[in-house]
């Protein structure tokens, strides 16, 4: 694996596997789509398990109902936490595209370096 700077600054690193990728389908676009769908599937699965836990705890303890959920208004802290969660999900889902962008940018830098060396000769 090779670490390259990410799109959001030097602190964020994008890990890129060395060597040629083994495609599952007939092109890299399909592989990227599959990776994104799989990331979303994992997130939905985790979300569903957490929702099931909340439903069971609420049912056991005689807690809130659907009307309570509809009437709820999130405060600033809740909105900030939700924003952070959304960012994490988007980061995970679009990871494959960031990796590809970083790889292409690295290739461009290699090309520019080669061309500069060629000009110096």
Secondary structure as GFF3:
##gff-version 3
##sequence-region A 1 121
A	DSSP	beta_strand	2	6	.	.	.	ID=ss1
A	DSSP	beta_strand	9	16	.	.	.	ID=ss2
A	DSSP	alpha_helix	28	61	.	.	.	ID=ss3
A	DSSP	alpha_helix	66	71	.	.	.	ID=ss4
A	DSSP	alpha_helix	76	93	.	.	.	ID=ss5
A	DSSP	alpha_helix	95	120	.	.	.	ID=ss6
###
